[in-house]
């Protein structure tokens, strides 16, 4: 995917994904988010971070990983960790069905899979129309949210995947997967 923010040479540059501080910089620019469901809640991820969406195919579980790490999958020769967002948000493991999807996203130059109940739509919105995160108790840690986007009668919480899966979380969660993406063998 091309970085549409680089098209305007006079505009400030933006990162590959939109975080809270980036919304003010983006101003009137059109942003797009892939929206998806977990339980009855709708979430969005900056479309520039999404590489593809695939049907649930199963994963290989890894020992000694966090509960929200469902395992790893082979995507055309690359081994990717798959995270269960429902579990990451503290609401239990997903009871996976054939209708679930894995959203492949780029986080810190690494591809990871995010398990979701279903993909909803592509949401186009002006950056200035993203509403701030209210200071109330939410199902998701507020640090992981960039804001809320509304379109007609729908609202999606915009996730900041760079915060949700920062380097420390990735390292701590999937120590068994090497930097090359290949599973390391346990030393004897």
N, C-alpha and C positions, 0 to 999 in steps of 0.2 A: 504494500500500500504506500502511496506517496504521502508526504507530509503536506497537507493542504495549507498549513500555516506559513510555509516557506514561499508561497506564491506571491505575496506582497512584499517586495524588497524593503519598503519603508516601515513595515510593521514590526513590532517587537517579536522576537522569536519565542516560541512556546515549546515546552517539553512534549514528548510523545503522548503523554496522558495528561489530563486536566486535573489538577489538585485545587484545593481551596484558594491558595494565593494566586493561581493562574487565572481564575475567573475574572478578576478585576482587570488584568492585562488584556484579556481577550475582548472585552467590551461588546461591540456590535457584531462580532464575528459569529457565523453560523457554526454550531457544534453538532456533532452527531454521536449518539450513544446507542449501543445495542442494549435493549432492555430484556430482562429475563425474570422469571418468578422463582422464589423460594417460599414454600408454604403459600400464604395469601399475599405476600409482600412482593412488590416489584422493585427491582434494582437496575441500575444502568452502569455500563462501563464505556469509557471513551472508545469509539469505534477504531481509532488509530492504534489502540493497544491490542485489538482483537485480530488474530491471524486467521482463524477459521472456527467453525462450529461443527462438531461431529456427533453422531448418535452414540449413546452409551454402548461401549464394547467390552466392558470389564477391565479390570486392572490386576496386576500382580502385586500382592501385598508385600510390604517390607517389614521386617522385624524392628522393634525398638524405635518406632516413629510415633509422632503425635497422633492422637485419635483422629484428628481432622485430615490427616494424610491418608487418602483411600488406598494409595499404592502408586505404581508407575505403569505407564502404557507405552507401547511401541508405536510411534507415529512415523511411518515411512523411514524406519531405521534410527530415529532419534528417540531416546528414552526420556519421557517427561513425567514429572510428578503430577498427581491429580489430587486436588484439594476439595474437600466436602465443605462448601460454604455454610450449610445449615449447622454442621458441627463446629466450624470455625466461629460461628456467631453464638455458640453455646446453647443451641436448641435441639441437640441430639443428632445422631447419625441419620443420613438419608436412607430410606428403604427404597433402593434403586429398582426401577422398572425399565422396560424397553423404551418408554417415552422420555426418559431423562436424557440430557445432552451434556457434552463436555465442551466448554468454551475455551479455546486455546488462546492464551494471551501472552504478550511479551512483558516481562517484569524484570527490570534491571538487566536487560540483554539476555534473559533466559526465558525459554518457553515453558509455561506451566499449563495444566488443565484445571478448570474450575467446573465442578459438578453443579448443575442447575436443574430445576424441575422442568423448565421449558423456556424457550426463547419467545419473547412476545413480539417485538417490533424494532425497527430503527426509528429512534426519536430524534428529530431535528429541532434545535432550539437556539435562540440567541444566548450568548454567554451571559449577557446582562440580565436575562430572565431566570437564571438559576438562583433559587432562593437559598439563603443561608440555613445552616443546620440549627434548629432551635435548641436551646439549652434545657432539655428535658431528658428523662430516661427513655432510651430507645432500645430496640432489640439488638442493634449493632452499635459497637463502640463508636462514639462520635468522631474520634480521630480518623476513622476509616472512611468518612464521608466527605465529599466535596461540596455537597448541597443537595437540593431537591429540584427536580425538573417537572413541570406540569405541562400537559397537553390535553386540551378538552377536559374530560372528566377523569383523567388518569394522572397519577403522580408516581415518579420513580426516585428512589434514593440513589444518588450518583456516588458510586464507590471510587475511592482513590486506591487503585490496585497497588501502586508503588508504596503506599503506607500499609495496606492490608497484608502485603507480602514483601516487606522490606528485606534487606540482606540478612539481617539477624534472624528473622522468622524463617526465611528459606534455608539458611545454614542450619539452624536448630531443628527444623522440621524434617529435613531430608539429607542428613549427613551421609547416608548410604549411597547417595547419587553424586558422582564426581562432577567436577567442573565441565568436563566434556559431555556430560549428560549420560554417561555410561555408569551402570551400577558397579560399585567397587566390591571386590571380594573381601570378605571378612578375613582378617589376619589370624593365624592360628596361634 
